[in-house]
Amino acid sequence: MSSWDKLFTYETLVHAVAGSVGSMTAMTLFYPLDTVRCRLQLEDKREAKDTLTMLKDLIREEGVSSLYRGLHPVLVSLSASGFVYFYSFHGLRAVFSDKNGGHSAFKDLSLGVLAGTINVLLTTPAWVVTTKMKMQGIKNNDDQENEKEHPKFEGILDGLMKISRQEGISTLWSGTIPSLVLVSNPALQFMVYESLKRRTIEFLGQENVSSGIIFMLGAISKSIATIVTYPLQVVQSKSRFGSEDVKNKRILEIFQEILKRDGVQRGRYRGLESKLLQTVLTTAMMYLTYEKIVAFIFALLLTGRTGAKKVH
């Protein structure tokens, strides 16, 4: 088997399916937090409040169903995104592993960035439609214009066709540049996590670290990565939604517009609290589900195979 043939293996497919299911499971559980985060990032008229107050306001104003608006297209997009990312990462990891199957931290970091780039280029159109569908009913400065510029879509495919016909195919890749830059988020998370883990092992004087500590280190590293890259996430959401104040503008211009309107602190980190809650909890649940699925499938179907891969 040549190196590139390792891209098309049963093991890689298992990782891709498990990553896809894990992503959907975690998002379903914590979706209301993501709704709050999107509303705060995109609604000009919405006063920034704490997450619990925002949840109560949305329920009072629009009903409980508003917390789950757009869940179906989000799950469709997320399933595709999770599949592409995990397939790309584990497939490339198999291709570029050394003769003994070993991996270096730097190599994993580089492959993670490459997998993230592939994922962004392939799935951005679905996320553009998803963002528009999720934010139907948004409170912006000109409600009539908002309805005109953002018509309702019946689904992902309907949205792809309408946007292509009305706004041009290139619109489907709105927000691609900030998304590509945001590939740095998991890369930064990985570096912070490994550094904290090494220091913890040195401090405790033992190689085996408890699950509770590992979870805490993962939460800290994800929080740091989110805080550092969050301003770009706000720009990404604005670009994907396609409101009039950001159309045909570059990343720096959109960023300057947000700062000019909302101020430095409010503009850059609007919705950060709900984003931190959502991303830390979702990431933890996603990996937990992913690992359990991979372990179950390998144990069920690969038992007895010589050299079957052991999943931790």
Secondary structure by P-SEA (a helix, b strand, c coil): cccccccccaaaaaaaaaaaaaaaaaaaacaaaaaaaaaaacccccccccaaaaaaaaaacccccccccaaaaaaaaaaaaaaaaaaaaaaaaaaaccccccccaaaaaaaaaaaaaaaaaccaaaaaaaaaaaacccccccaaaaaaaccccccaaaaaaaaaacccccccccaaaaaaaacaaaaaaaaaaaaaaaaaaaaaccccccaaaaaaaaaaaaaaaaaaaaaaaaaaaaaaacccccccccaaaaaaaaaaacccccccccaaaaaaaaaaaaaaaaaaaaaaaaaaaaaacccccccccccc
